[in-house]
Amino acid sequence: MTTSSSGAGSAGCTVAARLSEDPNVTVVLIEAGLPARGRLFEIPALFSQQLKTAFDWDFETEPEPRLGGRRAYLPRGRVIGGTSSMNTMLYVRGHRHDYDTWERLGNPGWGYDDVLPFFKKSEDNERGADDFHGAGGPLAVSDPISVHPLLTAWVEAAQDAGHKHNPDFNGPEQEGVGYHQVTQRNGLRPSSAAAFLEPAAGRANLTVLPSTTALRICFDGSHASLDEECVGRAPCCHRWRETGPAGEPDRSRKTEAVAGCVARRRAGAGASRSRRPSPHSTGQAAQAIRGVAR
């Protein structure tokens, strides 16, 4: 299995935090980019200052026929927090029809009624909890506090033209005009790193490796090793040795790679682990997530 080189993105931070809630699981979160440090990643209006920099993968599409053969620019975050550290923070979950279609196509558990409880669990909406929203979760969701007068005029004009007002694009339906809620709190951006990963930074079973590219995970019987390329230092290898009673391999354990996370579950007495120490493990995880003090 191969982990993503941008593993500490929106999904990777969330998965790492969730997996590391179990003290019997060791989690390594790998990110090719740098820590998200400073006001650049907190002040919403500064997002454009990240574009086409070291914090941006600077992707582009294939030539688009309907764009006269031009390639479209696709900014993607190359930083802990991924694109949640550089996007425009609109909180849009998607349409009920899309989720229900995925379920009908043979994906049980992906229907809208199945995923809605997880959206609500992760959300801390300033409007409070209702049938479609949650409160008290790690992800801050707020109404925008700085609305440009031109946007207000546009919304009013659209309603004058007969389009219905929609106060909540994540509510019963998405059709209509209005203002999007945003993933902000007190006017600042809480990226996935800030919302999910930072609260988990003190856990001894979580290691964060910034400026690191995962090359491959190699399996040899009950042994798993992760080869990685670390910016500024030689390629290195993390190894887990798993044995059962009397030194026999314990095949009840597993290594899994999800969204850039490598997790290994320990199973009771007799388990042992051998791993090269990392400069970003345990107590220094917070520094790896956020970088040095401002």
GITA-V406389 format. One record per run of one state. SS is the DSSP state (alpha for helix, beta for strand, coil for the rest). FROM is the first residue (numbers start at 1). TO is the last residue. If there is no record, write none. Layout:
BEGIN
ss from to
SS FROM TO
SS FROM TO
END
This chain:
BEGIN
ss from to
coil 1 5
beta 6 6
coil 7 9
alpha 10 19
coil 20 24
beta 25 31
coil 32 33
beta 34 34
coil 35 38
alpha 39 41
coil 42 42
beta 43 43
alpha 44 50
coil 51 55
beta 56 56
coil 57 58
beta 59 60
coil 61 64
alpha 65 67
coil 68 72
beta 73 74
coil 75 76
beta 77 77
coil 78 78
beta 79 79
coil 80 81
alpha 82 85
coil 86 89
beta 90 90
coil 91 95
alpha 96 104
coil 105 111
alpha 112 122
beta 123 125
coil 126 138
beta 139 143
coil 144 148
alpha 149 160
coil 161 164
beta 165 165
coil 166 176
beta 177 177
coil 178 180
beta 181 182
coil 183 183
beta 184 185
coil 186 187
beta 188 189
coil 190 191
alpha 192 200
coil 201 205
beta 206 209
coil 210 211
beta 212 220
coil 221 222
beta 223 230
coil 231 235
beta 236 240
coil 241 244
alpha 245 247
coil 248 254
beta 255 258
coil 259 260
beta 261 265
coil 266 280
beta 281 281
alpha 282 290
coil 291 294
END
